[in-house]
Amino acid sequence: MIRWYLASQNQSYKFEFDNRILWSPKRNKNGSKSYSYECMKNIKAGDIIINVHHQHIMGISVARRDAYTKPKPAEFQDAVWDVSGWQVDLKIKPLNIPLEPERSFFGDPNNRKDKNDAFNKNGTINQGYLFELNPVEINHIKDMLLEHLLAIRIIDTN
């Protein structure tokens, strides 16, 4: 079964997008586990990742292979993250879709199922790097992607 994830790539966006990867430490800097980092090890080849940067969907990706152990990239040496990490290689389709107009949907308590959901009560992305999306979030994001792709098709044919 294909799983859908949302990666909030604010600090790491440029490097990860340019290199078509996700990378996260395995543990928090204090050595404790993090839901977001634990999600990384669950990514399998074929899973779908929504790449978000500053509340915009900047791409939709497919995992090329299962997550694997990889040391922290040299570009992140100044970051306080743990040295041991998870990496996922991606095939990325760039997009630029703002999440701001969808805040009321994502903030609706009926659409949030778990404390580890991607979105908070304000409809913005929770603090964290990676979240597995729930079925309600997946369906809404699919609708957003479809609308975006239809708009591009209409523009391209005129």
Order of alpha helices (4+ residues) and beta strands (2+ residues): beta-alpha-beta-alpha-beta-beta-beta-beta-alpha-beta-alpha
